[in-house]
Amino acid sequence: MALPQIIGFGASWAKATVRNGAVDGVTVNAGRGFEHAPAENDVALKVRQLYYNILVTQSQHQAIEAKIRAVEDLKSERVQQVKYGSTLEVDLIESKAQLLQAKQDLLTTELQLSDLRLKFNDIVGLPLKSDIGNA
């Protein structure tokens, strides 16, 4: 995705479109239109902030999924341990509570991710329900 980047030079500014680290085109405006550059900077900043927030939230989502798998394994072990009398039932209840908490965290993260994607789509002008895919 190519987004215009505004580079300020006092009363002048340059607008460059960057794709995969390479500059596609540069437009220089010497003094005219300076009032538009700050607004474009704000939009570019918000897009970057939302993008990085999406990446962080996706990482949190993956970590919580891994935690759920680990807690499910622990719960299975504790079921067997309680069955054979090698641990107390309170340990099994604790692992069930941990599993429920992890699932709640996963749901919360999914809602946050959905909200961030809606905001991202809105600010870049895509239809709100567009799937931007995994960033």
N, CA, C and O atoms as a GROMACS GRO file, in nm:
protein
  540
    1MET      N    1   0.085  -0.116   0.000
    1MET     CA    2   0.000   0.000   0.000
    1MET      C    3   0.089   0.122   0.000
    1MET      O    4   0.178   0.134   0.084
    2ALA      N    5   0.066   0.211  -0.092
    2ALA     CA    6   0.145   0.333  -0.101
    2ALA      C    7   0.065   0.447  -0.040
    2ALA      O    8  -0.052   0.467  -0.073
    3LEU      N    9   0.129   0.519   0.048
    3LEU     CA   10   0.067   0.634   0.111
    3LEU      C   11   0.155   0.754   0.090
    3LEU      O   12   0.277   0.744   0.100
    4PRO      N   13   0.094   0.871   0.062
    4PRO     CA   14   0.176   0.991   0.046
    4PRO      C   15   0.240   1.030   0.178
    4PRO      O   16   0.178   1.018   0.284
    5GLN      N   17   0.361   1.074   0.170
    5GLN     CA   18   0.433   1.121   0.287
    5GLN      C   19   0.470   1.267   0.264
    5GLN      O   20   0.522   1.303   0.158
    6ILE      N   21   0.443   1.350   0.364
    6ILE     CA   22   0.472   1.492   0.354
    6ILE      C   23   0.599   1.520   0.432
    6ILE      O   24   0.613   1.480   0.547
    7ILE      N   25   0.690   1.589   0.368
    7ILE     CA   26   0.817   1.625   0.431
    7ILE      C   27   0.823   1.777   0.436
    7ILE      O   28   0.821   1.842   0.332
    8GLY      N   29   0.830   1.835   0.556
    8GLY     CA   30   0.827   1.980   0.571
    8GLY      C   31   0.965   2.042   0.562
    8GLY      O   32   1.063   1.985   0.610
    9PHE      N   33   0.971   2.161   0.498
    9PHE     CA   34   1.094   2.238   0.487
    9PHE      C   35   1.062   2.384   0.521
    9PHE      O   36   1.074   2.470   0.434
   10GLY      N   37   1.024   2.413   0.643
   10GLY     CA   38   0.986   2.549   0.679
   10GLY      C   39   0.857   2.587   0.610
   10GLY      O   40   0.754   2.525   0.635
   11ALA      N   41   0.860   2.688   0.521
   11ALA     CA   42   0.740   2.732   0.450
   11ALA      C   43   0.714   2.649   0.326
   11ALA      O   44   0.611   2.665   0.262
   12SER      N   45   0.805   2.560   0.291
   12SER     CA   46   0.788   2.475   0.175
   12SER      C   47   0.770   2.332   0.220
   12SER      O   48   0.805   2.296   0.333
   13TRP      N   49   0.716   2.250   0.133
   13TRP     CA   50   0.700   2.109   0.167
   13TRP      C   51   0.708   2.026   0.040
   13TRP      O   52   0.688   2.075  -0.070
   14ALA      N   53   0.737   1.898   0.059
   14ALA     CA   54   0.742   1.805  -0.053
   14ALA      C   55   0.652   1.688  -0.022
   14ALA      O   56   0.646   1.643   0.093
   15LYS      N   57   0.582   1.638  -0.122
   15LYS     CA   58   0.497   1.522  -0.103
   15LYS      C   59   0.555   1.408  -0.186
   15LYS      O   60   0.574   1.422  -0.307
   16ALA      N   61   0.583   1.297  -0.120
   16ALA     CA   62   0.641   1.182  -0.190
   16ALA      C   63   0.552   1.062  -0.169
   16ALA      O   64   0.500   1.042  -0.059
   17THR      N   65   0.534   0.982  -0.270
   17THR     CA   66   0.463   0.856  -0.256
   17THR      C   67   0.568   0.746  -0.248
   17THR      O   68   0.649   0.728  -0.340
   18VAL      N   69   0.565   0.672  -0.137
   18VAL     CA   70   0.666   0.570  -0.113
   18VAL      C   71   0.600   0.434  -0.120
   18VAL      O   72   0.499   0.410  -0.055
   19ARG      N   73   0.657   0.346  -0.199
   19ARG     CA   74   0.609   0.208  -0.210
   19ARG      C   75   0.728   0.116  -0.183
   19ARG      O   76   0.830   0.122  -0.251
   20ASN      N   77   0.712   0.032  -0.084
   20ASN     CA   78   0.815  -0.066  -0.048
   20ASN      C   79   0.952  -0.001  -0.034
   20ASN      O   80   1.052  -0.058  -0.079
   21GLY      N   81   0.956   0.114   0.025
   21GLY     CA   82   1.084   0.179   0.052
   21GLY      C   83   1.139   0.261  -0.062
   21GLY      O   84   1.240   0.329  -0.044
   22ALA      N   85   1.076   0.259  -0.181
   22ALA     CA   86   1.126   0.337  -0.295
   22ALA      C   87   1.032   0.453  -0.319
   22ALA      O   88   0.910   0.440  -0.306
   23VAL      N   89   1.088   0.567  -0.354
   23VAL     CA   90   1.008   0.686  -0.380
   23VAL      C   91   0.953   0.677  -0.521
   23VAL      O   92   1.029   0.664  -0.617
   24ASP      N   93   0.818   0.685  -0.535
   24ASP     CA   94   0.751   0.678  -0.664
   24ASP      C   95   0.747   0.814  -0.732
   24ASP      O   96   0.780   0.825  -0.850
   25GLY      N   97   0.708   0.915  -0.659
   25GLY     CA   98   0.698   1.047  -0.718
   25GLY      C   99   0.710   1.152  -0.611
   25GLY      O  100   0.668   1.130  -0.497
   26VAL      N  101   0.768   1.266  -0.646
   26VAL     CA  102   0.786   1.374  -0.550
   26VAL      C  103   0.727   1.500  -0.608
   26VAL      O  104   0.754   1.536  -0.723
   27THR      N  105   0.646   1.568  -0.529
   27THR     CA  106   0.590   1.696  -0.568
   27THR      C  107   0.638   1.799  -0.467
   27THR      O  108   0.617   1.783  -0.347
   28VAL      N  109   0.701   1.904  -0.515
   28VAL     CA  110   0.752   2.007  -0.426
   28VAL      C  111   0.664   2.130  -0.441
   28VAL      O  112   0.632   2.171  -0.553
   29ASN      N  113   0.626   2.188  -0.330
   29ASN     CA  114   0.543   2.308  -0.329
   29ASN      C  115   0.617   2.413  -0.250
   29ASN      O  116   0.630   2.401  -0.128
   30ALA      N  117   0.666   2.515  -0.316
   30ALA     CA  118   0.746   2.620  -0.250
   30ALA      C  119   0.653   2.730  -0.201
   30ALA      O  120   0.622   2.822  -0.276
   31GLY      N  121   0.611   2.723  -0.077
   31GLY     CA  122   0.533   2.828  -0.016
   31GLY      C  123   0.384   2.818  -0.037
   31GLY      O  124   0.308   2.854   0.054
   32ARG      N  125   0.336   2.772  -0.152
   32ARG     CA  126   0.193   2.762  -0.176
   32ARG      C  127   0.139   2.633  -0.119
   32ARG      O  128   0.205   2.529  -0.125
   33GLY      N  129   0.021   2.640  -0.064
   33GLY     CA  130  -0.043   2.519  -0.012
   33GLY      C  131   0.016   2.468   0.117
   33GLY      O  132  -0.011   2.355   0.156
   34PHE      N  133   0.096   2.549   0.183
   34PHE     CA  134   0.160   2.505   0.307
   34PHE      C  135   0.056   2.467   0.412
   34PHE      O  136   0.080   2.379   0.495
   35GLU      N  137  -0.058   2.534   0.409
   35GLU     CA  138  -0.160   2.506   0.510
   35GLU      C  139  -0.217   2.365   0.498
   35GLU      O  140  -0.276   2.316   0.594
   36HIS      N  141  -0.202   2.299   0.383
   36HIS     CA  142  -0.253   2.163   0.366
   36HIS      C  143  -0.157   2.057   0.420
   36HIS      O  144  -0.199   1.947   0.455
   37ALA      N  145  -0.031   2.089   0.428
   37ALA     CA  146   0.068   1.990   0.471
   37ALA      C  147   0.045   1.941   0.613
   37ALA      O  148   0.054   1.821   0.636
   38PRO      N  149   0.014   2.027   0.711
   38PRO     CA  150  -0.008   1.977   0.847
   38PRO      C  151  -0.125   1.879   0.854
   38PRO      O  152  -0.118   1.780   0.928
   39ALA      N  153  -0.233   1.905   0.780
   39ALA     CA  154  -0.347   1.813   0.781
   39ALA      C  155  -0.307   1.678   0.724
   39ALA      O  156  -0.346   1.573   0.776
   40GLU      N  157  -0.229   1.681   0.615
   40GLU     CA  158  -0.184   1.555   0.556
   40GLU      C  159  -0.088   1.482   0.650
   40GLU      O  160  -0.088   1.360   0.657
   41ASN      N  161  -0.007   1.559   0.724
   41ASN     CA  162   0.081   1.497   0.823
   41ASN      C  163   0.001   1.429   0.932
   41ASN      O  164   0.035   1.320   0.976
   42ASP      N  165  -0.107   1.494   0.975
   42ASP     CA  166  -0.191   1.436   1.079
   42ASP      C  167  -0.254   1.306   1.032
   42ASP      O  168  -0.260   1.208   1.107
   43VAL      N  169  -0.303   1.305   0.909
   43VAL     CA  170  -0.364   1.184   0.854
   43VAL      C  171  -0.259   1.073   0.843
   43VAL      O  172  -0.285   0.959   0.881
   44ALA      N  173  -0.142   1.106   0.791
   44ALA     CA  174  -0.035   1.006   0.777
   44ALA      C  175   0.004   0.951   0.913
   44ALA      O  176   0.028   0.831   0.927
   45LEU      N  177   0.012   1.038   1.014
   45LEU     CA  178   0.046   0.993   1.149
   45LEU      C  179  -0.061   0.900   1.203
   45LEU      O  180  -0.029   0.796   1.261
   46LYS      N  181  -0.187   0.935   1.185
   46LYS     CA  182  -0.297   0.850   1.234
   46LYS      C  183  -0.298   0.715   1.165
   46LYS      O  184  -0.322   0.612   1.228
   47VAL      N  185  -0.271   0.715   1.034
   47VAL     CA  186  -0.267   0.588   0.960
   47VAL      C  187  -0.156   0.499   1.015
   47VAL      O  188  -0.176   0.380   1.038
   48ARG      N  189  -0.039   0.558   1.036
   48ARG     CA  190   0.073   0.479   1.091
   48ARG      C  191   0.041   0.427   1.231
   48ARG      O  192   0.068   0.311   1.262
   49GLN      N  193  -0.016   0.513   1.315
   49GLN     CA  194  -0.050   0.471   1.451
   49GLN      C  195  -0.150   0.356   1.449
   49GLN      O  196  -0.133   0.258   1.521
   50LEU      N  197  -0.253   0.368   1.367
   50LEU     CA  198  -0.352   0.261   1.357
   50LEU      C  199  -0.289   0.133   1.304
   50LEU      O  200  -0.317   0.024   1.354
   51TYR      N  201  -0.204   0.145   1.203
   51TYR     CA  202  -0.139   0.028   1.144
   51TYR      C  203  -0.055  -0.046   1.249
   51TYR      O  204  -0.063  -0.168   1.261
   52TYR      N  205   0.025   0.030   1.323
   52TYR     CA  206   0.109  -0.035   1.423
   52TYR      C  207   0.027  -0.088   1.540
   52TYR      O  208   0.062  -0.190   1.599
   53ASN      N  209  -0.082  -0.022   1.574
   53ASN     CA  210  -0.171  -0.075   1.677
   53ASN      C  211  -0.235  -0.206   1.632
   53ASN      O  212  -0.254  -0.297   1.712
   54ILE      N  213  -0.268  -0.215   1.502
   54ILE     CA  214  -0.322  -0.340   1.448
   54ILE      C  215  -0.218  -0.450   1.459
   54ILE      O  216  -0.250  -0.562   1.500
   55LEU      N  217  -0.094  -0.420   1.424
   55LEU     CA  218   0.012  -0.522   1.433
   55LEU      C  219   0.032  -0.569   1.578
   55LEU      O  220   0.045  -0.689   1.602
   56VAL      N  221   0.033  -0.476   1.671
   56VAL     CA  222   0.051  -0.511   1.813
   56VAL      C  223  -0.066  -0.596   1.860
   56VAL      O  224  -0.047  -0.696   1.930
   57THR      N  225  -0.187  -0.557   1.824
   57THR     CA  226  -0.306  -0.631   1.869
   57THR      C  227  -0.309  -0.770   1.807
   57THR      O  228  -0.350  -0.866   1.872
   58GLN      N  229  -0.265  -0.783   1.682
   58GLN     CA  230  -0.258  -0.916   1.620
   58GLN      C  231  -0.157  -1.004   1.694
   58GLN      O  232  -0.182  -1.123   1.714
   59SER      N  233  -0.046  -0.947   1.735
   59SER     CA  234   0.054  -1.023   1.811
   59SER      C  235  -0.003  -1.066   1.946
   59SER      O  236   0.018  -1.180   1.989
   60GLN      N  237  -0.076  -0.977   2.011
   60GLN     CA  238  -0.139  -1.012   2.138
   60GLN      C  239  -0.241  -1.124   2.117
   60GLN      O  240  -0.252  -1.215   2.199
   61HIS      N  241  -0.315  -1.116   2.007
   61HIS     CA  242  -0.415  -1.219   1.976
   61HIS      C  243  -0.348  -1.355   1.960
   61HIS      O  244  -0.397  -1.455   2.013
   62GLN      N  245  -0.237  -1.360   1.888
   62GLN     CA  246  -0.165  -1.485   1.870
   62GLN      C  247  -0.110  -1.538   2.003
   62GLN      O  248  -0.113  -1.658   2.028
   63ALA      N  249  -0.061  -1.448   2.087
   63ALA     CA  250  -0.008  -1.490   2.216
   63ALA      C  251  -0.119  -1.547   2.304
   63ALA      O  252  -0.098  -1.645   2.375
   64ILE      N  253  -0.235  -1.486   2.300
   64ILE     CA  254  -0.347  -1.535   2.381
   64ILE      C  255  -0.395  -1.670   2.329
   64ILE      O  256  -0.430  -1.758   2.408
   65GLU      N  257  -0.396  -1.688   2.196
   65GLU     CA  258  -0.432  -1.820   2.142
   65GLU      C  259  -0.336  -1.927   2.190
   65GLU      O  260  -0.378  -2.038   2.224
   66ALA      N  261  -0.207  -1.895   2.193
   66ALA     CA  262  -0.108  -1.991   2.243
   66ALA      C  263  -0.130  -2.019   2.392
   66ALA      O  264  -0.115  -2.132   2.437
   67LYS      N  265  -0.164  -1.915   2.467
   67LYS     CA  266  -0.192  -1.933   2.610
   67LYS      C  267  -0.313  -2.023   2.630
   67LYS      O  268  -0.313  -2.107   2.720
   68ILE      N  269  -0.414  -2.008   2.548
   68ILE     CA  270  -0.534  -2.093   2.559
   68ILE      C  271  -0.497  -2.239   2.535
   68ILE      O  272  -0.542  -2.328   2.608
   69ARG      N  273  -0.415  -2.264   2.432
   69ARG     CA  274  -0.373  -2.402   2.405
   69ARG      C  275  -0.296  -2.460   2.524
   69ARG      O  276  -0.315  -2.576   2.561
   70ALA      N  277  -0.209  -2.380   2.584
   70ALA     CA  278  -0.130  -2.426   2.698
   70ALA      C  279  -0.220  -2.454   2.819
   70ALA      O  280  -0.202  -2.554   2.888
   71VAL      N  281  -0.314  -2.366   2.844
   71VAL     CA  282  -0.403  -2.384   2.960
   71VAL      C  283  -0.496  -2.504   2.938
   71VAL      O  284  -0.528  -2.575   3.032
   72GLU      N  285  -0.538  -2.525   2.813
   72GLU     CA  286  -0.620  -2.644   2.784
   72GLU      C  287  -0.541  -2.772   2.812
   72GLU      O  288  -0.596  -2.868   2.866
   73ASP      N  289  -0.413  -2.773   2.774
   73ASP     CA  290  -0.329  -2.889   2.804
   73ASP      C  291  -0.314  -2.908   2.954
   73ASP      O  292  -0.323  -3.020   3.004
   74LEU      N  293  -0.292  -2.799   3.026
   74LEU     CA  294  -0.280  -2.806   3.172
   74LEU      C  295  -0.409  -2.858   3.234
   74LEU      O  296  -0.405  -2.940   3.326
   75LYS      N  297  -0.522  -2.810   3.184
   75LYS     CA  298  -0.652  -2.854   3.237
   75LYS      C  299  -0.669  -3.004   3.215
   75LYS      O  300  -0.715  -3.076   3.304
   76SER      N  301  -0.632  -3.053   3.096
   76SER     CA  302  -0.642  -3.196   3.068
   76SER      C  303  -0.554  -3.278   3.164
   76SER      O  304  -0.596  -3.383   3.213
   77GLU      N  305  -0.434  -3.228   3.190
   77GLU     CA  306  -0.345  -3.296   3.284
   77GLU      C  307  -0.406  -3.297   3.424
   77GLU      O  308  -0.400  -3.398   3.495
   78ARG      N  309  -0.462  -3.185   3.463
   78ARG     CA  310  -0.519  -3.176   3.598
   78ARG      C  311  -0.642  -3.265   3.613
   78ARG      O  312  -0.666  -3.319   3.721
   79VAL      N  313  -0.720  -3.281   3.506
   79VAL     CA  314  -0.834  -3.372   3.511
   79VAL      C  315  -0.785  -3.513   3.543
   79VAL      O  316  -0.842  -3.582   3.628
   80GLN      N  317  -0.679  -3.554   3.475
   80GLN     CA  318  -0.622  -3.687   3.499
   80GLN      C  319  -0.564  -3.698   3.641
   80GLN      O  320  -0.580  -3.800   3.708
   81GLN      N  321  -0.495  -3.592   3.685
   81GLN     CA  322  -0.436  -3.593   3.819
   81GLN      C  323  -0.542  -3.602   3.927
   81GLN      O  324  -0.526  -3.674   4.025
   82VAL      N  325  -0.652  -3.529   3.909
   82VAL     CA  326  -0.762  -3.537   4.007
   82VAL      C  327  -0.822  -3.676   4.004
   82VAL      O  328  -0.856  -3.732   4.108
   83LYS      N  329  -0.836  -3.732   3.885
   83LYS     CA  330  -0.894  -3.865   3.870
   83LYS      C  331  -0.813  -3.970   3.945
   83LYS      O  332  -0.869  -4.060   4.006
   84TYR      N  333  -0.680  -3.955   3.940
   84TYR     CA  334  -0.593  -4.052   4.008
   84TYR      C  335  -0.553  -4.008   4.149
   84TYR      O  336  -0.478  -4.077   4.217
   85GLY      N  337  -0.603  -3.894   4.192
   85GLY     CA  338  -0.580  -3.850   4.329
   85GLY      C  339  -0.445  -3.786   4.355
   85GLY      O  340  -0.405  -3.774   4.471
   86SER      N  341  -0.372  -3.746   4.252
   86SER     CA  342  -0.240  -3.687   4.273
   86SER      C  343  -0.243  -3.535   4.288
   86SER      O  344  -0.140  -3.473   4.313
   87THR      N  345  -0.360  -3.475   4.272
   87THR     CA  346  -0.372  -3.331   4.295
   87THR      C  347  -0.513  -3.301   4.347
   87THR      O  348  -0.604  -3.384   4.337
   88LEU      N  349  -0.528  -3.184   4.402
   88LEU     CA  350  -0.657  -3.145   4.458
   88LEU      C  351  -0.749  -3.091   4.349
   88LEU      O  352  -0.704  -3.042   4.245
   89GLU      N  353  -0.878  -3.102   4.374
   89GLU     CA  354  -0.975  -3.052   4.277
   89GLU      C  355  -0.968  -2.900   4.262
   89GLU      O  356  -1.007  -2.846   4.159
   90VAL      N  357  -0.919  -2.833   4.365
   90VAL     CA  358  -0.906  -2.688   4.357
   90VAL      C  359  -0.808  -2.648   4.246
   90VAL      O  360  -0.825  -2.542   4.185
   91ASP      N  361  -0.707  -2.731   4.220
   91ASP     CA  362  -0.613  -2.704   4.110
   91ASP      C  363  -0.684  -2.714   3.975
   91ASP      O  364  -0.656  -2.636   3.884
   92LEU      N  365  -0.774  -2.809   3.963
   92LEU     CA  366  -0.852  -2.824   3.840
   92LEU      C  367  -0.943  -2.702   3.822
   92LEU      O  368  -0.955  -2.650   3.710
   93ILE      N  369  -1.005  -2.658   3.927
   93ILE     CA  370  -1.093  -2.541   3.920
   93ILE      C  371  -1.011  -2.418   3.882
   93ILE      O  372  -1.057  -2.334   3.804
   94GLU      N  373  -0.890  -2.407   3.936
   94GLU     CA  374  -0.804  -2.295   3.902
   94GLU      C  375  -0.768  -2.296   3.753
   94GLU      O  376  -0.768  -2.190   3.689
   95SER      N  377  -0.739  -2.412   3.698
   95SER     CA  378  -0.705  -2.418   3.556
   95SER      C  379  -0.826  -2.387   3.469
   95SER      O  380  -0.811  -2.329   3.362
   96LYS      N  381  -0.946  -2.424   3.514
   96LYS     CA  382  -1.067  -2.388   3.441
   96LYS      C  383  -1.087  -2.236   3.442
   96LYS      O  384  -1.124  -2.177   3.341
   97ALA      N  385  -1.061  -2.176   3.557
   97ALA     CA  386  -1.072  -2.029   3.567
   97ALA      C  387  -0.970  -1.960   3.477
   97ALA      O  388  -1.002  -1.860   3.413
   98GLN      N  389  -0.848  -2.013   3.472
   98GLN     CA  390  -0.745  -1.956   3.384
   98GLN      C  391  -0.788  -1.966   3.237
   98GLN      O  392  -0.765  -1.874   3.159
   99LEU      N  393  -0.848  -2.078   3.201
   99LEU     CA  394  -0.895  -2.098   3.065
   99LEU      C  395  -1.005  -1.998   3.030
   99LEU      O  396  -1.004  -1.938   2.922
  100LEU      N  397  -1.099  -1.981   3.121
  100LEU     CA  398  -1.207  -1.885   3.096
  100LEU      C  399  -1.153  -1.743   3.085
  100LEU      O  400  -1.199  -1.665   3.001
  101GLN      N  401  -1.056  -1.709   3.169
  101GLN     CA  402  -0.996  -1.575   3.162
  101GLN      C  403  -0.924  -1.554   3.030
  101GLN      O  404  -0.934  -1.447   2.970
  102ALA      N  405  -0.852  -1.656   2.984
  102ALA     CA  406  -0.781  -1.646   2.856
  102ALA      C  407  -0.879  -1.631   2.741
  102ALA      O  408  -0.854  -1.555   2.647
  103LYS      N  409  -0.991  -1.704   2.746
  103LYS     CA  410  -1.092  -1.691   2.641
  103LYS      C  411  -1.155  -1.552   2.643
  103LYS      O  412  -1.183  -1.495   2.537
  104GLN      N  413  -1.178  -1.497   2.762
  104GLN     CA  414  -1.229  -1.361   2.772
  104GLN      C  415  -1.130  -1.261   2.713
  104GLN      O  416  -1.169  -1.169   2.642
  105ASP      N  417  -1.001  -1.279   2.743
  105ASP     CA  418  -0.897  -1.193   2.688
  105ASP      C  419  -0.894  -1.201   2.535
  105ASP      O  420  -0.874  -1.101   2.467
  106LEU      N  421  -0.915  -1.322   2.483
  106LEU     CA  422  -0.917  -1.341   2.337
  106LEU      C  423  -1.034  -1.265   2.275
  106LEU      O  424  -1.017  -1.199   2.172
  107LEU      N  425  -1.150  -1.275   2.336
  107LEU     CA  426  -1.267  -1.202   2.284
  107LEU      C  427  -1.244  -1.051   2.288
  107LEU      O  428  -1.279  -0.980   2.194
  108THR      N  429  -1.185  -1.004   2.395
  108THR     CA  430  -1.156  -0.861   2.407
  108THR      C  431  -1.059  -0.817   2.299
  108THR      O  432  -1.077  -0.711   2.238
  109THR      N  433  -0.957  -0.895   2.276
  109THR     CA  434  -0.857  -0.863   2.173
  109THR      C  435  -0.920  -0.865   2.034
  109THR      O  436  -0.888  -0.781   1.950
  110GLU      N  437  -1.010  -0.960   2.009
  110GLU     CA  438  -1.078  -0.965   1.880
  110GLU      C  439  -1.164  -0.841   1.858
  110GLU      O  440  -1.170  -0.788   1.746
  111LEU      N  441  -1.230  -0.794   1.963
  111LEU     CA  442  -1.309  -0.672   1.952
  111LEU      C  443  -1.220  -0.550   1.926
  111LEU      O  444  -1.254  -0.464   1.845
  112GLN      N  445  -1.107  -0.544   1.995
  112GLN     CA  446  -1.013  -0.434   1.973
  112GLN      C  447  -0.960  -0.435   1.830
  112GLN      O  448  -0.950  -0.330   1.766
  113LEU      N  449  -0.927  -0.552   1.781
  113LEU     CA  450  -0.875  -0.566   1.646
  113LEU      C  451  -0.980  -0.524   1.543
  113LEU      O  452  -0.949  -0.454   1.446
  114SER      N  453  -1.103  -0.565   1.563
  114SER     CA  454  -1.211  -0.526   1.474
  114SER      C  455  -1.230  -0.374   1.475
  114SER      O  456  -1.247  -0.313   1.369
  115ASP      N  457  -1.227  -0.314   1.592
  115ASP     CA  458  -1.241  -0.170   1.605
  115ASP      C  459  -1.127  -0.096   1.535
  115ASP      O  460  -1.151   0.002   1.465
  116LEU      N  461  -1.004  -0.143   1.553
  116LEU     CA  462  -0.889  -0.080   1.489
  116LEU      C  463  -0.898  -0.090   1.336
  116LEU      O  464  -0.865   0.005   1.265
  117ARG      N  465  -0.943  -0.204   1.287
  117ARG     CA  466  -0.956  -0.222   1.142
  117ARG      C  467  -1.064  -0.130   1.085
  117ARG      O  468  -1.047  -0.075   0.976
  118LEU      N  469  -1.174  -0.113   1.159
  118LEU     CA  470  -1.278  -0.020   1.114
  118LEU      C  471  -1.224   0.123   1.108
  118LEU      O  472  -1.249   0.195   1.012
  119LYS      N  473  -1.151   0.162   1.211
  119LYS     CA  474  -1.092   0.296   1.213
  119LYS      C  475  -0.992   0.315   1.099
  119LYS      O  476  -0.989   0.419   1.034
  120PHE      N  477  -0.911   0.212   1.076
  120PHE     CA  478  -0.812   0.218   0.968
  120PHE      C  479  -0.882   0.234   0.833
  120PHE      O  480  -0.845   0.320   0.753
  121ASN      N  481  -0.982   0.150   0.808
  121ASN     CA  482  -1.056   0.158   0.682
  121ASN      C  483  -1.120   0.295   0.664
  121ASN      O  484  -1.121   0.350   0.554
  122ASP      N  485  -1.174   0.349   0.773
  122ASP     CA  486  -1.238   0.480   0.766
  122ASP      C  487  -1.138   0.589   0.730
  122ASP      O  488  -1.166   0.674   0.646
  123ILE      N  489  -1.022   0.587   0.792
  123ILE     CA  490  -0.926   0.696   0.771
  123ILE      C  491  -0.859   0.689   0.633
  123ILE      O  492  -0.820   0.792   0.578
  124VAL      N  493  -0.845   0.568   0.577
  124VAL     CA  494  -0.784   0.557   0.444
  124VAL      C  495  -0.889   0.559   0.333
  124VAL      O  496  -0.855   0.555   0.215
  125GLY      N  497  -1.017   0.564   0.370
  125GLY     CA  498  -1.123   0.578   0.271
  125GLY      C  499  -1.172   0.448   0.211
  125GLY      O  500  -1.236   0.450   0.106
  126LEU      N  501  -1.146   0.336   0.276
  126LEU     CA  502  -1.197   0.208   0.228
  126LEU      C  503  -1.336   0.186   0.286
  126LEU      O  504  -1.370   0.245   0.389
  127PRO      N  505  -1.418   0.101   0.222
  127PRO     CA  506  -1.545   0.066   0.285
  127PRO      C  507  -1.517   0.006   0.424
  127PRO      O  508  -1.422  -0.070   0.441
  128LEU      N  509  -1.602   0.040   0.521
  128LEU     CA  510  -1.573   0.002   0.659
  128LEU      C  511  -1.559  -0.148   0.680
  128LEU      O  512  -1.480  -0.191   0.764
  129LYS      N  513  -1.633  -0.227   0.605
  129LYS     CA  514  -1.627  -0.372   0.623
  129LYS      C  515  -1.520  -0.439   0.537
  129LYS      O  516  -1.516  -0.562   0.528
  130SER      N  517  -1.434  -0.359   0.472
  130SER     CA  518  -1.327  -0.416   0.390
  130SER      C  519  -1.231  -0.496   0.477
  130SER      O  520  -1.199  -0.457   0.590
  131ASP      N  521  -1.187  -0.608   0.423
  131ASP     CA  522  -1.089  -0.689   0.495
  131ASP      C  523  -0.951  -0.648   0.445
  131ASP      O  524  -0.914  -0.673   0.330
  132ILE      N  525  -0.875  -0.584   0.534
  132ILE     CA  526  -0.741  -0.542   0.495
  132ILE      C  527  -0.641  -0.657   0.508
  132ILE      O  528  -0.522  -0.642   0.479
  133GLY      N  529  -0.692  -0.771   0.552
  133GLY     CA  530  -0.607  -0.888   0.566
  133GLY      C  531  -0.518  -0.875   0.686
  133GLY      O  532  -0.528  -0.779   0.763
  134ASN      N  533  -0.430  -0.971   0.703
  134ASN     CA  534  -0.334  -0.963   0.812
  134ASN      C  535  -0.225  -0.869   0.772
  134ASN      O  536  -0.160  -0.886   0.668
  135ALA      N  537  -0.205  -0.770   0.855
  135ALA     CA  538  -0.104  -0.667   0.825
  135ALA      C  539   0.034  -0.725   0.827
  135ALA      O  540   0.132  -0.654   0.804
   0.00000   0.00000   0.00000
